[in-house]
Amino acid sequence: MNSFTEHRRGRNRRLLLVHPNSQLPWIFDAADAAGIDLVVLPREGARGDASQFPAVVEVLDAGIDSVDELAAIHADRPFDGAFSPYDPSVPFTARLCERLGFTSVSTRAAKISRDKSEVRKQLQACGGNVLRNVVVDPLAEPDIQSLSTVGLPAVVKPLDGYGSLGVCLLQSYDDVAEVFTKSAAARMTATTAVRGDLLLLLEEFLPGPEFVVESIVLDGDVFPLVLGDKGRPQGPYFEEGDYIAPATVSSDVAKAIVDEVVNAHHAVGIKSGPTHTEVRLSSAGRPFILDIGARFGGSGVSHFMVQAATGIDFAGEVLRQCVGLPTTIRDGVAPGVLPPTVAWSANYIIPIGSAGIVADVVGLDEIERDERVAHTFKLVESGDHLLPYPTFSGHPGFILSRHLSRTSVEDLHQRLAERVAVTYLPSHAPV
């Protein structure tokens, strides 16, 4: 055990936090406020030092990669629960929780949530809205007849993608080989992948608005906490951008979205923990699930979005659930019904721009003086190499804010678009 942990022993429950983003504070702060000790398993090569945060009592070797190893540590220094905010690590963490008898999303639901095709099959079986889709192997000869059942334009994405990784718009069958190759190549840059991991989903494209619902699930009851607006991305790639909550929609549209999201939880079998569900509307106003993750959105950014807009301690509720402490979410919040909001919360994701070798992120000093800005996070450093979409090599940074009107959000985000940017070294400069 590292020396920095000694003075923190003897606090309340111990939670194993698997592969968090150690540059973002919310999960750590929530654990500290709840009196929960955190044992952190960092990702290999990830930036940030978890030991700088409150509540962290131990940092494990990043090379630990098996349930057996963690079970052995548990036998020596017991945990009371385990949780991962990192999408690719959710199934692994679910297996560990099942082995140790912890409260968690089930291994089956965790696996389904990481497979976009399987999510759609489960939605179909439960009467959900499902877009036309087909699974394709980018290494095989394209079957245009099969692809034509989806129609054009269509969206191509890796089955287990996240963060807009490998998401491309296909507008012509003449471009099939090129687009499939781009999507699969983006998937390969994210993690080591075998052939089976490279399967892609080709799905009907909806040009309508995109939304996100942050939820917590307790004993199978789904509590939607906030409905956010993510704009209307049109491709050819789908870089993450503005996220504003609450969304500006009618009560009927909000109810339709929430009802579809709740049904998706039941279809996938998510009965515990936080979720981050992305939705698009058809021209007729029907909501379609794009993705459902059994985790926080943005490695904890969703906590800020929920708390700033509603006052609900999203991360605190989740962590207490994980270690068996009482939760309060049922007090005044009903399953399947959005709670009232008290403000607008917003996340401006700094765009990658031209991509290349990072020189700096300019404009942050001025923006930090704006009283509406709650947090600024610069997540890249000079010399980092950012790749262009559809590859996802990380967000340059987040600017989170709280507002008393939607107009205030739009005004700030316009200022950010004009003043904050990633600058890059000239292409001929030595790396």
C-alpha positions as CSV (number, residue, x, y, z in Angstrom):
1,M,0.0,0.0,0.0
2,N,1.3,3.5,-0.8
3,S,2.1,5.7,2.1
4,F,-0.4,8.4,1.1
5,T,-3.3,6.0,2.0
6,E,-2.4,5.3,5.6
7,H,-4.2,8.2,7.2
8,R,-7.4,7.4,5.4
9,R,-7.9,3.8,6.6
10,G,-10.8,3.0,8.8
11,R,-13.4,5.1,6.9
12,N,-16.6,3.6,5.6
13,R,-17.1,1.2,2.7
14,R,-14.4,0.4,0.1
15,L,-15.2,0.7,-3.6
16,L,-13.0,-0.6,-6.4
17,L,-13.1,2.0,-9.1
18,V,-12.0,0.3,-12.4
19,H,-10.4,2.4,-15.1
20,P,-11.7,5.9,-14.2
21,N,-10.6,9.1,-16.0
22,S,-8.2,10.4,-13.4
23,Q,-8.3,13.9,-14.9
24,L,-12.0,14.5,-13.9
25,P,-13.0,14.9,-10.3
26,W,-16.7,14.1,-9.9
27,I,-16.7,10.5,-9.0
28,F,-13.8,11.0,-6.5
29,D,-15.6,14.0,-4.9
30,A,-18.8,12.1,-4.6
31,A,-17.1,9.2,-2.9
32,D,-15.4,11.6,-0.5
33,A,-18.8,13.3,0.4
34,A,-20.4,9.9,0.9
35,G,-17.6,8.6,3.1
36,I,-16.6,5.9,0.7
37,D,-13.0,4.8,0.3
38,L,-11.8,4.3,-3.3
39,V,-9.4,1.7,-4.4
40,V,-8.4,2.6,-8.0
41,L,-7.4,0.3,-10.8
42,P,-6.0,2.7,-13.4
43,R,-5.9,2.1,-17.1
44,E,-2.5,1.4,-18.5
45,G,-1.1,4.5,-20.2
46,A,-4.0,6.7,-19.0
47,R,-3.1,10.2,-18.1
48,G,-3.8,11.6,-14.6
49,D,-2.8,10.5,-11.0
50,A,-5.8,9.2,-9.1
51,S,-3.9,9.6,-5.8
52,Q,-4.4,13.4,-6.1
53,F,-8.1,13.1,-5.4
54,P,-9.9,12.8,-2.1
55,A,-11.3,9.4,-1.0
56,V,-8.5,7.4,-2.8
57,V,-6.9,5.1,-0.3
58,E,-5.1,2.8,-2.7
59,V,-4.0,2.7,-6.3
60,L,-3.4,-0.7,-7.7
61,D,-1.0,-1.8,-10.4
62,A,-2.4,-0.8,-13.8
63,G,-1.3,-4.1,-15.2
64,I,-3.9,-6.1,-13.3
65,D,-6.3,-7.4,-15.9
66,S,-8.0,-10.5,-14.5
67,V,-10.9,-11.2,-12.2
68,D,-8.8,-13.8,-10.4
69,E,-6.1,-11.2,-9.5
70,L,-8.7,-8.7,-8.2
71,A,-10.5,-11.5,-6.3
72,A,-7.2,-12.3,-4.6
73,I,-6.7,-8.7,-3.6
74,H,-10.3,-8.7,-2.3
75,A,-9.5,-11.7,-0.1
76,D,-6.7,-9.7,1.5
77,R,-8.1,-6.2,1.6
78,P,-11.9,-6.6,1.0
79,F,-13.9,-4.3,-1.2
80,D,-17.6,-3.7,-0.7
81,G,-18.4,-3.1,-4.3
82,A,-16.9,-2.4,-7.7
83,F,-17.8,0.0,-10.6
84,S,-16.3,1.2,-13.9
85,P,-17.2,4.5,-15.6
86,Y,-15.2,3.4,-18.7
87,D,-17.5,1.8,-21.3
88,P,-15.1,-0.9,-22.6
89,S,-14.5,-2.1,-18.9
90,V,-18.1,-2.4,-17.9
91,P,-18.4,-6.2,-18.9
92,F,-15.1,-7.0,-17.0
93,T,-16.3,-5.2,-13.9
94,A,-19.7,-6.9,-14.1
95,R,-18.0,-10.3,-14.1
96,L,-15.9,-9.3,-11.1
97,C,-19.1,-8.1,-9.2
98,E,-20.8,-11.4,-10.1
99,R,-17.9,-13.4,-8.8
100,L,-17.8,-11.4,-5.5
101,G,-21.5,-10.9,-5.0
102,F,-21.6,-7.2,-5.4
103,T,-24.5,-5.0,-6.6
104,S,-23.9,-4.3,-10.3
105,V,-25.4,-4.5,-13.8
106,S,-25.6,-8.2,-14.7
107,T,-22.9,-9.7,-16.9
108,R,-25.5,-10.4,-19.5
109,A,-26.8,-6.9,-19.6
110,A,-23.3,-5.5,-19.6
111,K,-22.4,-7.6,-22.6
112,I,-25.5,-6.7,-24.5
113,S,-25.0,-3.0,-23.9
114,R,-21.6,-3.2,-25.6
115,D,-23.1,-4.8,-28.7
116,K,-25.2,-2.4,-30.8
117,S,-26.7,-5.2,-32.9
118,E,-27.7,-7.2,-29.8
119,V,-29.3,-4.1,-28.3
120,R,-31.5,-3.7,-31.4
121,K,-32.5,-7.4,-31.3
122,Q,-33.6,-7.0,-27.7
123,L,-35.5,-3.8,-28.5
124,Q,-37.2,-5.5,-31.4
125,A,-38.3,-8.4,-29.0
126,C,-39.7,-5.8,-26.5
127,G,-41.7,-3.8,-29.1
128,G,-39.2,-0.9,-29.2
129,N,-38.6,1.4,-32.2
130,V,-35.8,-0.1,-34.2
131,L,-34.2,1.4,-37.4
132,R,-33.4,-0.8,-40.4
133,N,-30.0,-2.3,-39.8
134,V,-27.6,-5.1,-40.8
135,V,-24.3,-6.4,-39.4
136,V,-21.4,-6.3,-41.9
137,D,-17.8,-7.7,-41.9
138,P,-15.5,-5.0,-43.4
139,L,-13.0,-7.6,-44.4
140,A,-15.6,-9.5,-46.6
141,E,-16.8,-8.6,-50.1
142,P,-19.7,-6.2,-49.6
143,D,-23.1,-7.7,-50.4
144,I,-24.9,-4.7,-51.9
145,Q,-28.2,-6.5,-52.0
146,S,-28.1,-7.0,-48.3
147,L,-26.9,-3.5,-47.7
148,S,-29.8,-2.1,-49.8
149,T,-32.3,-3.4,-47.3
150,V,-31.2,-0.6,-45.0
151,G,-31.2,2.2,-47.7
152,L,-29.2,5.3,-48.1
153,P,-28.1,7.5,-46.4
154,A,-27.0,5.1,-43.7
155,V,-24.6,5.2,-40.7
156,V,-21.7,2.8,-40.2
157,K,-20.4,2.2,-36.7
158,P,-18.4,-0.5,-34.9
159,L,-20.6,-2.8,-32.8
160,D,-18.8,-1.9,-29.6
161,G,-17.9,1.7,-30.4
162,Y,-18.2,4.6,-28.0
163,G,-17.5,8.4,-28.2
164,S,-18.4,8.5,-31.9
165,L,-15.5,6.2,-32.6
166,G,-15.6,5.0,-36.2
167,V,-19.1,6.5,-36.9
168,C,-19.4,7.4,-40.6
169,L,-22.2,8.5,-42.9
170,L,-22.5,6.3,-46.1
171,Q,-24.2,8.2,-48.9
172,S,-23.4,6.0,-51.9
173,Y,-22.8,2.3,-52.5
174,D,-19.7,3.4,-54.5
175,D,-18.2,4.4,-51.2
176,V,-18.9,1.2,-49.3
177,A,-15.3,-0.1,-49.3
178,E,-13.8,3.2,-48.3
179,V,-16.3,3.9,-45.5
180,F,-16.1,0.4,-44.1
181,T,-12.3,0.6,-44.1
182,K,-12.4,4.0,-42.2
183,S,-14.8,2.7,-39.6
184,A,-12.9,-0.5,-39.0
185,A,-9.5,1.3,-39.0
186,A,-10.8,3.7,-36.3
187,R,-11.9,0.8,-34.2
188,M,-8.4,-0.7,-34.5
189,T,-6.7,2.5,-33.3
190,A,-8.7,2.6,-30.1
191,T,-7.8,-0.8,-28.7
192,T,-6.2,-4.1,-29.8
193,A,-8.9,-5.9,-31.7
194,V,-9.4,-9.3,-33.2
195,R,-11.3,-10.0,-36.4
196,G,-14.5,-10.7,-34.4
197,D,-14.4,-7.3,-32.8
198,L,-14.4,-5.5,-36.2
199,L,-17.9,-6.3,-37.2
200,L,-19.8,-3.1,-38.1
201,L,-23.4,-2.0,-37.9
202,L,-25.0,-0.4,-41.0
203,E,-28.1,1.5,-39.9
204,E,-30.7,3.8,-41.4
205,F,-29.7,7.4,-40.8
206,L,-32.1,9.8,-39.1
207,P,-31.3,13.5,-39.7
208,G,-33.5,14.6,-36.8
209,P,-32.4,16.0,-33.4
210,E,-30.3,13.9,-31.0
211,F,-30.9,13.6,-27.3
212,V,-29.4,11.9,-24.2
213,V,-31.0,10.6,-21.1
214,E,-29.0,10.1,-17.9
215,S,-30.6,7.6,-15.6
216,I,-30.1,5.5,-12.5
217,V,-31.7,2.0,-12.0
218,L,-32.6,0.7,-8.6
219,D,-33.9,-2.9,-8.3
220,G,-35.1,-2.7,-11.9
221,D,-36.9,0.6,-11.5
222,V,-35.6,3.2,-14.0
223,F,-35.3,6.8,-12.8
224,P,-34.6,9.2,-15.7
225,L,-32.8,12.2,-14.1
226,V,-32.3,14.6,-17.0
227,L,-33.0,14.8,-20.7
228,G,-30.3,16.6,-22.6
229,D,-30.0,18.1,-26.1
230,K,-27.0,17.1,-28.3
231,G,-27.9,19.0,-31.4
232,R,-28.4,17.6,-34.9
233,P,-25.1,16.1,-36.1
234,Q,-25.3,15.3,-39.9
235,G,-21.9,13.7,-40.6
236,P,-19.9,12.7,-42.5
237,Y,-18.5,11.9,-39.1
238,F,-20.2,12.6,-35.8
239,E,-17.7,14.4,-33.5
240,E,-19.1,15.0,-30.0
241,G,-20.1,18.6,-29.4
242,D,-22.6,20.6,-27.3
243,Y,-24.6,18.9,-24.6
244,I,-27.3,21.1,-23.0
245,A,-29.8,20.0,-20.3
246,P,-32.7,20.2,-20.1
247,A,-33.6,19.7,-23.8
248,T,-36.0,22.2,-25.3
249,V,-38.9,19.9,-26.3
250,S,-42.6,19.6,-25.6
251,S,-43.8,17.5,-22.7
252,D,-45.2,15.0,-25.2
253,V,-41.9,14.5,-26.9
254,A,-40.0,14.3,-23.6
255,K,-42.5,11.6,-22.4
256,A,-42.1,9.6,-25.7
257,I,-38.3,9.7,-25.4
258,V,-38.3,8.7,-21.7
259,D,-40.8,5.9,-22.3
260,E,-38.6,4.5,-25.1
261,V,-35.5,4.8,-22.9
262,V,-37.2,3.0,-20.0
263,N,-38.3,0.2,-22.4
264,A,-34.7,-0.1,-23.6
265,H,-33.5,-0.7,-20.1
266,H,-36.0,-3.5,-19.7
267,A,-35.1,-4.9,-23.1
268,V,-31.4,-5.0,-22.3
269,G,-32.0,-6.2,-18.8
270,I,-30.3,-3.3,-16.9
271,K,-31.6,-3.5,-13.3
272,S,-28.9,-1.6,-11.4
273,G,-26.5,1.3,-11.8
274,P,-26.2,4.4,-13.9
275,T,-27.0,4.6,-17.6
276,H,-26.3,7.0,-20.5
277,T,-28.8,6.5,-23.4
278,E,-28.6,8.4,-26.8
279,V,-31.7,8.8,-28.9
280,R,-32.7,10.4,-32.2
281,L,-36.1,11.5,-33.4
282,S,-37.6,10.6,-36.8
283,S,-39.4,13.2,-38.9
284,A,-42.6,11.9,-37.4
285,G,-41.3,12.4,-33.8
286,R,-40.7,8.8,-33.0
287,P,-37.7,8.2,-30.7
288,F,-35.1,5.6,-31.7
289,I,-32.3,4.3,-29.4
290,L,-28.8,4.8,-30.8
291,D,-26.9,3.6,-27.9
292,I,-27.3,2.6,-24.2
293,G,-24.3,2.5,-21.9
294,A,-24.4,0.9,-18.4
295,R,-22.2,3.7,-17.1
296,F,-21.9,7.4,-16.5
297,G,-21.6,9.5,-19.6
298,G,-18.3,11.2,-20.3
299,S,-16.5,9.5,-17.4
300,G,-18.5,11.4,-14.9
301,V,-19.5,14.5,-16.9
302,S,-23.1,13.3,-16.7
303,H,-22.9,13.8,-12.9
304,F,-22.3,17.5,-13.4
305,M,-25.1,17.7,-16.0
306,V,-27.6,16.1,-13.7
307,Q,-26.6,17.9,-10.5
308,A,-26.3,21.4,-12.0
309,A,-29.7,21.0,-13.7
310,T,-31.7,19.2,-11.0
311,G,-29.7,19.3,-7.7
312,I,-29.6,15.5,-7.6
313,D,-26.4,13.9,-6.5
314,F,-26.1,11.4,-9.4
315,A,-22.6,10.1,-8.7
316,G,-23.2,9.9,-4.9
317,E,-26.4,7.9,-5.4
318,V,-24.6,5.5,-7.7
319,L,-21.6,4.9,-5.5
320,R,-23.8,4.4,-2.4
321,Q,-25.8,1.8,-4.4
322,C,-22.6,0.0,-5.4
323,V,-21.4,-0.5,-1.8
324,G,-24.8,-1.2,-0.2
325,L,-25.4,2.1,1.5
326,P,-28.9,3.6,1.5
327,T,-29.9,5.8,-1.4
328,T,-32.3,8.6,-1.5
329,I,-33.3,8.8,-5.1
330,R,-36.8,7.5,-4.4
331,D,-37.5,10.5,-2.1
332,G,-39.6,12.8,-4.4
333,V,-38.5,11.1,-7.7
334,A,-40.7,8.6,-9.5
335,P,-39.6,5.8,-11.8
336,G,-40.1,6.7,-15.4
337,V,-40.7,10.4,-14.8
338,L,-38.2,13.2,-15.3
339,P,-37.7,15.3,-12.2
340,P,-38.1,19.1,-12.4
341,T,-35.0,21.2,-13.3
342,V,-33.8,24.2,-11.5
343,A,-31.2,25.5,-14.0
344,W,-29.6,24.7,-17.4
345,S,-26.3,22.8,-17.4
346,A,-24.0,22.6,-20.4
347,N,-20.9,20.9,-21.6
348,Y,-19.0,22.4,-24.5
349,I,-16.6,19.8,-25.9
350,I,-13.6,21.6,-27.4
351,P,-13.5,20.5,-31.0
352,I,-10.5,18.7,-32.4
353,G,-10.4,20.9,-35.5
354,S,-7.7,20.1,-38.0
355,A,-6.0,17.5,-35.9
356,G,-2.2,16.9,-35.7
357,I,0.5,17.5,-33.1
358,V,-1.0,19.8,-30.4
359,A,0.7,23.1,-29.7
360,D,-1.8,24.5,-27.2
361,V,-5.4,25.1,-26.3
362,V,-6.0,28.8,-26.6
363,G,-8.7,31.0,-25.0
364,L,-9.3,29.2,-21.8
365,D,-7.9,31.9,-19.5
366,E,-10.4,34.4,-20.7
367,I,-13.3,31.9,-20.5
368,E,-12.5,30.9,-16.9
369,R,-13.3,34.4,-15.8
370,D,-17.0,34.1,-17.0
371,E,-19.1,33.6,-13.9
372,R,-21.3,31.0,-15.8
373,V,-18.4,28.7,-16.2
374,A,-18.2,26.1,-13.5
375,H,-15.2,24.0,-14.7
376,T,-12.7,24.0,-17.5
377,F,-10.7,20.9,-18.3
378,K,-7.7,20.9,-20.7
379,L,-7.2,17.2,-21.4
380,V,-4.4,17.4,-23.9
381,E,-0.8,18.7,-23.6
382,S,1.6,20.2,-26.1
383,G,3.1,17.4,-28.2
384,D,0.0,15.1,-28.0
385,H,-1.1,13.7,-31.3
386,L,-4.9,14.1,-32.0
387,L,-6.3,12.1,-34.9
388,P,-9.2,13.4,-37.0
389,Y,-12.6,11.7,-36.8
390,P,-13.8,9.1,-37.4
391,T,-10.9,8.0,-35.2
392,F,-11.4,8.9,-31.6
393,S,-8.1,9.7,-29.8
394,G,-9.6,11.6,-26.9
395,H,-11.4,14.9,-26.3
396,P,-9.2,18.0,-26.1
397,G,-11.2,19.4,-23.2
398,F,-14.5,20.2,-21.6
399,I,-16.0,23.5,-20.5
400,L,-18.9,23.0,-18.1
401,S,-21.3,25.7,-17.2
402,R,-24.6,26.5,-15.3
403,H,-27.2,28.9,-16.5
404,L,-30.6,30.5,-15.6
405,S,-31.7,30.4,-19.2
406,R,-31.2,28.6,-22.5
407,T,-30.3,31.9,-24.2
408,S,-27.4,32.2,-21.7
409,V,-26.1,28.8,-22.8
410,E,-26.3,29.6,-26.4
411,D,-24.5,33.0,-25.9
412,L,-21.7,31.3,-24.0
413,H,-21.2,28.5,-26.5
414,Q,-21.1,31.0,-29.3
415,R,-18.3,32.8,-27.4
416,L,-16.5,29.5,-26.9
417,A,-16.7,28.7,-30.6
418,E,-15.1,32.0,-31.4
419,R,-12.4,32.0,-28.7
420,V,-11.4,28.5,-27.7
421,A,-9.5,26.2,-30.0
422,V,-6.8,23.7,-30.3
423,T,-3.7,25.0,-32.1
424,Y,-1.3,22.6,-33.8
425,L,2.3,22.6,-34.7
426,P,3.1,23.2,-38.4
427,S,3.1,19.9,-40.3
428,H,6.8,20.3,-41.1
429,A,7.8,20.8,-37.5
430,P,9.8,18.0,-35.9
431,V,7.8,15.7,-33.6
